[in-house]
Amino acid sequence: MEINLTQLKKGERATIIDVNIDVIPLKLLEMGCLPGNSIELIQIAPLGDPLYYTINDSHVAIRLETAQEISILKEQN
């Protein structure tokens, strides 16, 4: 089932299946936020924004409004 990145829970892994390249910053794309790559939520900021993820062994902070534009497919445990 396709969901957006904000619906991932801490410690869950998923595969990126689509990104809205019109609103995703170029830096995130360069760091591997691309379809086919694996992503894991590792931390949520105290006020809930931003969210911290691991993509291709890189740690990135993604704001909620940006994370909503990234479609993922959760990996089954």
C-alpha positions in Angstrom: 0.0 0.0 0.0 1.4 3.3 -1.1 1.6 6.0 1.7 3.6 9.2 2.2 6.8 9.4 4.3 5.1 11.1 7.3 3.2 7.9 8.0 6.4 5.9 8.7 6.9 5.1 12.4 10.3 5.3 14.2 12.5 2.3 13.3 10.4 1.3 10.3 12.0 1.0 6.8 10.4 1.6 3.5 11.3 2.0 -0.2 10.8 5.3 -1.9 8.5 4.8 -4.9 7.8 8.4 -6.0 8.9 12.0 -5.3 7.4 15.3 -6.3 10.5 16.8 -7.9 8.7 20.2 -8.1 8.8 20.6 -4.3 11.7 18.4 -3.2 14.9 20.4 -2.6 17.7 19.4 -5.0 20.0 18.6 -2.0 17.6 15.8 -0.9 17.7 14.3 -4.4 21.5 14.5 -4.4 21.6 12.7 -1.1 19.6 9.8 -2.5 16.0 10.6 -1.9 15.1 8.9 -5.1 12.7 6.1 -6.2 14.1 2.7 -5.4 16.2 3.7 -2.4 15.6 2.5 1.1 14.7 4.9 3.9 14.3 4.5 7.7 12.9 6.9 10.2 15.4 7.2 13.1 14.2 10.2 15.1 11.4 12.7 15.5 12.2 16.2 16.7 10.7 17.2 20.1 8.0 19.4 18.4 7.4 16.8 15.7 9.1 18.7 12.9 11.6 17.9 11.3 11.9 14.1 11.0 15.3 12.4 10.8 15.9 9.6 8.3 18.7 7.4 7.1 18.9 7.2 3.3 21.9 5.4 1.7 23.9 5.6 5.0 23.3 9.4 5.1 21.3 11.1 7.9 18.9 13.7 6.7 16.3 16.0 8.3 13.2 16.4 6.3 10.4 18.8 7.1 6.8 17.5 7.4 5.6 19.5 4.4 8.4 18.0 2.2 7.9 14.4 3.6 4.3 14.5 2.5 5.5 14.8 -1.1 7.5 11.5 -0.9 5.6 8.3 -1.6 6.8 5.1 0.0 6.1 1.4 0.2 6.6 0.0 3.7 8.9 -3.1 4.0 7.4 -6.1 5.7 9.1 -7.3 8.8 
